[in-house]
């Protein structure tokens, strides 16, 4: 094992500008040793999510990031050395290691994982992405067979699973994505009934054509203008699962908001529910059992976007925010 820990530090916080490589710097340190109740971990795959950018804007469901911090991020990691009961070298865990090869963390903050092949599935369909799609759709959206479900960022790590689960539940599924190529893939390979290219023009009108009876469930990953377009096309008693607002994370702070929202919520009796996946930790095992069954039966197709090398984390996150990825983006560290 190398004696050096390579890491990526957040050199400066973006202040009204888009995230760029100069906001990060590579650094090295000695590998720490675990104390009582702690574990030394080696990161195998580091997860990339739009939330990484949101954490730079201030405190969310986690503490705010500061300049000089190791960039935050979750990882699939392997135990190298353990001084904690229940964890031994070779065990796999999900952990908030940050962007570094090695990290020492308290065992109480780790989630032990069952080894599967490929290992990358533990970060995608069996990880935060798959669980977010599962609970956000089924618990917050509550779709019923025959209803119309619309998903934004539908080619992203969460969206492509939302659409496939909705199809499993007997729903008509409409994707919103950027670009003709993504839209074609979503309908031809991932089972969406139709796709709307938000880059092509009037999204509100395109949704009206794709959803003539209105939207029963909208799974929102982007916020902003796409959320506004969906709000105006919601059916009576529609439900909106508010998962993220990636359109507003990178760049200048958003001004204003979707127009006419209070009146729409009242007149259409809409239910908007925000959530984070940790809200449903007590039902994680049941969700994983369903997801495993669907993957093994071929009812869910898994798409992953794996980039190699710790040094590529900054550009990989910048690319994700620009919509480069199809499926779950992650960086393979070793």
DAQUI-V518541 format. One record per residue. RES is the residue in one small letter. PSI is psi in degrees with one decimal (NA if undefined). Layout:
res:psi
RES:PSI
RES:PSI
//
This chain:
res:psi
x:132.1
x:148.9
x:0.0
x:138.2
x:115.3
x:139.1
x:164.4
x:123.0
x:142.7
x:99.0
x:-37.6
x:150.2
x:136.4
x:133.7
x:83.0
x:1.9
x:165.6
x:150.5
x:137.7
x:162.6
x:-31.3
x:-8.5
x:-8.8
x:158.0
x:142.1
x:145.5
x:167.9
x:154.5
x:169.0
x:152.6
x:125.7
x:161.2
x:141.3
x:145.8
x:-171.5
x:131.8
x:8.2
x:166.7
x:138.4
x:125.1
x:148.9
x:122.0
x:132.6
x:-50.7
x:133.5
x:128.7
x:139.9
x:128.9
x:152.5
x:-29.3
x:-26.8
x:-39.2
x:-37.3
x:-33.3
x:-19.9
x:-10.2
x:-8.4
x:-175.9
x:135.0
x:-123.2
x:3.8
x:167.2
x:154.5
x:151.8
x:150.0
x:153.8
x:135.7
x:-13.2
x:147.9
x:130.2
x:132.8
x:149.7
x:149.0
x:155.0
x:151.0
x:120.5
x:158.0
x:138.4
x:125.6
x:-44.0
x:136.3
x:135.6
x:38.8
x:142.5
x:142.0
x:-5.4
x:133.9
x:158.8
x:134.6
x:-18.1
x:148.8
x:140.9
x:158.1
x:131.2
x:151.8
x:72.7
x:-25.4
x:179.9
x:79.6
x:160.3
x:-39.1
x:145.1
x:143.7
x:123.5
x:152.9
x:140.4
x:-29.1
x:-16.3
x:8.6
x:146.5
x:109.8
x:138.9
x:149.7
x:130.7
x:131.6
x:166.4
x:133.0
x:153.1
x:-31.7
x:-24.9
x:-21.9
x:-16.9
x:-16.7
x:-95.7
x:-31.1
x:8.7
x:-154.0
x:-38.4
x:-52.5
x:-40.7
x:-36.7
x:-44.1
x:-45.5
x:-55.4
x:-37.7
x:-41.6
x:-53.2
x:-34.6
x:-36.9
x:-42.6
x:-31.7
x:57.8
x:149.0
x:149.2
x:135.0
x:-11.4
x:163.8
x:124.2
x:127.8
x:137.0
x:124.5
x:162.3
x:46.2
x:-17.6
x:2.8
x:-176.3
x:-35.9
x:-45.0
x:-39.4
x:-27.0
x:-35.8
x:-49.2
x:-41.0
x:-36.8
x:-39.8
x:-40.2
x:-39.7
x:-30.1
x:8.8
x:21.1
x:158.7
x:127.4
x:132.7
x:125.5
x:144.8
x:123.6
x:169.4
x:110.8
x:147.0
x:-35.1
x:-44.6
x:-43.4
x:-40.6
x:-41.4
x:-41.0
x:-36.8
x:-33.5
x:-33.5
x:-26.2
x:5.4
x:6.5
x:145.0
x:-29.8
x:163.3
x:141.0
x:125.0
x:106.5
x:-13.4
x:-7.6
x:-9.9
x:-131.0
x:97.2
x:-38.1
x:-44.0
x:-39.2
x:-37.6
x:-38.2
x:-38.8
x:-37.7
x:-24.5
x:68.3
x:-23.9
x:9.3
x:169.1
x:123.2
x:-40.5
x:128.1
x:123.7
x:108.2
x:116.3
x:-7.0
x:-28.1
x:-158.7
x:-140.9
x:-31.7
x:-41.3
x:-42.6
x:-44.1
x:-39.4
x:-39.7
x:-40.9
x:-8.9
x:11.0
x:145.8
x:165.6
x:135.8
x:29.2
x:155.8
x:139.4
x:120.2
x:113.1
x:100.8
x:-37.6
x:175.2
x:57.5
x:-26.3
x:-16.2
x:5.9
x:-37.5
x:116.2
x:-156.1
x:149.8
x:137.0
x:148.9
x:147.2
x:-154.8
x:-179.8
x:131.8
x:143.2
x:15.6
x:-50.8
x:-44.4
x:-40.1
x:-43.3
x:-41.7
x:-52.5
x:-31.8
x:1.4
x:49.9
x:151.1
x:115.6
x:125.3
x:119.7
x:151.8
x:160.4
x:153.1
x:-27.4
x:-17.9
x:-21.3
x:24.5
x:-31.2
x:-12.8
x:16.9
x:-43.8
x:-41.2
x:-39.9
x:-43.1
x:-34.2
x:-43.4
x:-48.0
x:-39.9
x:-43.7
x:-44.7
x:-36.9
x:-46.1
x:-31.1
x:-7.0
x:6.9
x:-20.6
x:127.3
x:130.8
x:125.0
x:130.8
x:150.6
x:96.4
x:125.0
x:140.4
x:139.3
x:122.3
x:-38.2
x:-18.7
x:2.0
x:-47.5
x:-49.0
x:-29.5
x:-40.2
x:-42.3
x:-41.9
x:-38.3
x:-44.4
x:-25.5
x:-0.2
x:24.6
x:-31.7
x:153.5
x:117.1
x:-172.6
x:121.8
x:134.3
x:163.1
x:126.2
x:120.3
x:-43.4
x:NA
//
